[in-house]
Structures are given as structure tokens and as C-alpha cells.
């Protein structure tokens, strides 16, 4: 505690100042200059330190040494709090010092009072945390992460840090990145008989994980309810505003789960509860992000509504009856397009769970519906604006049924042994974390809710 106090002494975050400071208080502030107004006698700085969406005004007498201070400069200022004519608190500084570069900044890419388009801001990933709406997104992201962890902890779920390196393609779709050392010399050094040189580091093919689900299942067979929130990687040739090559996936595995409707109920309660926590803890940032995205702050009506559950066949019947309204062709053997997913949410007026999917559209591990052998206990959660947010299922817990599955991948003997050695029925789901942030904020492009977006033809920094 002593070290923390010592580290924080002397300076206050702008967020704390705007909430607790009083006229007459003497204090020190520091941060980046967002805007400068030079008048006859005084210079006015709009300062922000990243702690809040709000800017704080610093006033200094016009001096010669202030000429080298410009937008983008990082300063520390000491002085006395006073009330500005507009009723806001401001600091009348007696001492100002530039931190870092002393020279006048002439090529700072973000000019004050200009609305820079997101595409331009993404060209400066290393600097974009200084753009107000990106900073607000990152603070909101932090609050969302904390809300999820707090909620799951209160329910006694065990957090598992699942591996990024894996030998399995969980979804079986082939959208995987291969991993191997870049050094040819190292690969040759580690070569072993009957092992291809490119595999010599691990003795087999290794990939970046597309999902932590199978590893979660292994943990749940000894720990009960588990979850993870880790990176996932998809090698897709897609530049859509809803897809990334690297993103974060929240996944949960519930032990002794035998009913798909119990799973949909858990998901609905979790999303609503976590969202309410975020609204309470990040009100200013959430409203700011919504206003920047859509021009106005908005409520989330699905928080108070009861969500609808449709079987795949019921959903398909609705789409067939309205197929003339779609620009995308209805292809029942390939699932639903985003346009069709959004139509279902609009048609029902709420988020929609679609359950009991055709088995040939879903991965090998999903449990077959006993009364419908060509259907599996799978779910997709469709939300307004973003379409599919969650995918999940009951897991097949019969070893012999898994062994006989025509699409069972190789090298999953360990997965079968989970069923052989005291297996339990489980069910689980994955939620795309960045899509969830898009849902909350209305941000159209997923690249603006993650610190460093990776997508085809783009991996900066």
C-alpha cells in the first residue's frame, strides 16, 4: 500500500478531479494537450490523461516559454482550482513543464476539432489511444472484461487460461493458422527420423487456437463449471465489419448440463446481468461511444424483453415465407446469412435463440436429438445489429457415438477418454467479445473495438 500511495502522490487523475475537486484546492495534473486557445493574456489548454472522456481546462499566463507547447504535447501543471465563467472547474497553473519531447510538434496526425474518419485513425494504431472515442472504447472494454469476470466468479466458475497453441481444429472448418519456427536452422537442428522438417519443433502440426472449448471440456470433467476469455484466430479471407483474424472469445462450459433450454436461459441471464453492470460502471464512456457511432445515445430494449427461442425448422419456415424480401439467397443447407439473421430478430422483436440445428451444419461434438437423428442440440443466439453473437450446444457424452461420427478429427483419443473415464454431460457456448462491444456501442466496424485489429492484408505493429 505504501508503494501505491508513493507512486500516486502529487498528481490526481482528471476523472477524480472532475468528481471531487473544489475551488481553492491546490493540485498537480498531467496529460496530453487536446486543444490550445491563445488569447491576449492567457493560454487555455484542454487536457486529457486517459482516465475519462471529459477534458480538463488548464489556464496559464502567456509566456515566451509556452510557444513550444502544442497539441499532442504531454505536460504536467501545478496550480489552484478555480471556477470558469461556464461554471466548470479549471486549473490556474503557476508551473507547467513539458514531459518528453521538448520541441514544437509539427506533424501530429490528429488535429483538434476535426472529426477524423475511423479509416484514417487506423493508419496510426500506435497513436490512436489518444483519440477520444478510441480511448472511450478501451475503457469500456476494460469494464466489460471486469463485469464478465466478476459475474462468473460470483457463480463459482473456475477461469481457465486455455492454450493458444493447439493440435486441434475444434470447429473442423479448416480456418486455422499453422505455427512453426521462422528459423530454418532451428528446424533442421531439431529434426528427428520420420518427422517432416517443418514439424520438427513439436513433432506434429500445431495451430493457433480457433476455440478453447475442447480444453475447457477437459477441465470441466474435473472442476465442474469453467470459463475462459482468450484470443481466438480464424484464417478467413473476410474484411467484413464483423470479422477479425484475431479476436477474443468468451467461452463457458457447464457441467451436468442436459437441457438446451437451461443453457439458453443461462446465456440470456448472463448477458443481461453483465450488460447492466457495464452500464452502471461505464455510463459516460458508453454514451460517448454510442453518440460517436450513431449520433445519439440509445437504450438497449432487449435488456427488459423476454428473448424468443425458435427451432431451426420454425426459423426456416419464417424465412421461406419471407424469402422475397431478401437480397441474399436462402440456402437451407448452409445456414442463415446475416441479413436473414437480422430479419429474424426484427420479425420477433427480440433477440432469438435458434436451436436444434441440422447435424451436417454443426461440428462433430454436438449431441444428437434422440427424437430427430438428423438434428443436434445446438444453439445460435441472434442479436439486433450484429446477427450471431453466441454459438453453443450440449456436448455428446457417449464415447461410442463420438467414435462412430464420420467427421471425428484424428488425434482426439484424449477427448474420447473424457467420456470413457467418468465422463459427465456438459454444455457450453462461445460469445464473440468484440461483437458484444459492437452491440453495446453501435460501432459499425469491429476494428474499432479492439486495440490492435488484425485482418487480411493488415497486421500493423
C-alpha positions, 0 to 999 in steps of 0.5 A: 500500500505504501508503494501505491500511495508513493507512486500516486502522490502529487498528481490526481487523475482528471476523472477524480478531479472532475468528481471531487475537486473544489475551488481553492484546492491546490493540485498537480495534473498531467496529460496530453494537450487536446486543444490550445486557445491563445488569447491576449493574456492567457493560454487555455489548454484542454487536457486529457490523461486517459482516465475519462472522456471529459477534458480538463481546462488548464489556464496559464499566463502567456509566456515566451516559454509556452510557444513550444507547447502544442497539441499532442504535447504531454505536460504536467501543471501545478496550480489552484482550482478555480471556477470558469465563467461556464461554471466548470472547474479549471486549473490556474497553473503557476508551473507547467513543464513539458514531459518528453519531447521538448520541441514544437510538434509539427506533424501530429496526425490528429488535429483538434476539432476535426472529426477524423474518419475511423479509416484514417485513425487506423493508419496510426494504431500506435497513436490512436489511444489518444483519440477520444472515442478510441480511448472511450472504447478501451475503457469500456472494454476494460469494464466489460472484461471486469463485469464478465469476470466478476459475474462468473466468479460470483457463480463459482466458475473456475477461469481457465487460461486455455492454450493458444497453441493447439493440435486441434481444429475444434470447429473442423472448418479448416480456418486455422493458422499453422505455427512453426519456427521462422528459423530454418536452422532451428528446424533442421537442428531439431529434426528427428527420423520420420518427422517432416522438417517443418514439424520438427519443433513439436513433432506434429502440426500445431495451430493457433487456437480457433476455440478453447472449448475442447480444453475447457471440456477437459477441465470441466470433467474435473472442476465442474463449471469453467470459463475462459476469455482468450484470443481466438484466430480464424484464417478467413479471407473476410474484411467484413465489419464483423470479422477479425483474424484475431479476436477474443472469445468468451467461452463457458462450459457447464457441467451436468448440463442436459437441457438446451433450454437451461443453457439458453436461459443461462446465456440470456441471464448472463448477458443481461446481468453483465450488460447492466453492470457495464452500464452502471460502471461505464455510463459516460464512456458508453454514451460517448461511444454510442453518440460517436457511432450513431449520433445519439445515445440509445437504450438497449430494449432487449435488456427488459424483453423476454428473448424468443427461442425458435427451432431451426425448422420454425426459423426456416419456415419464417424465412421461406415465407419471407424469402422475397424480401431478401437480397441474399439467397436462402440456402437451407443447407448452409445456414442463415446469412446475416441479413436473414439473421437480422430479419429474424430478430426484427420479425420477433422483436427480440433477440432469438435463440435458434436451436436444434440445428441440422447435424451436417451444419454443426461440428462433430461434438454436438449431441444428437436429438434422440427424437430427430437423428438428423438434428443436434442440440445446438444453439445460435443466439441472434442479436439486433445489429450484429446477427450471431453473437453466441454459438453453443450446444450440449456436448455428446457424452457417449464415447461410442457415438463420438467414435462412430461420427464420420467427421471425428478429427484424428488425434482426439483419443484424449477427448474420447477418454473424457467420456470413457473415464467418468465422463459427465454431460456438459454444455457450453457456448462461445460469445464473440467479445468484440461483437458484444462491444459492437452491440453495446456501442453501435460501432459499425466496424469491429476494428474499432473495438479492439486495440490492435485489429488484425485482418487480411492484408493488415497486421500493423505493429 
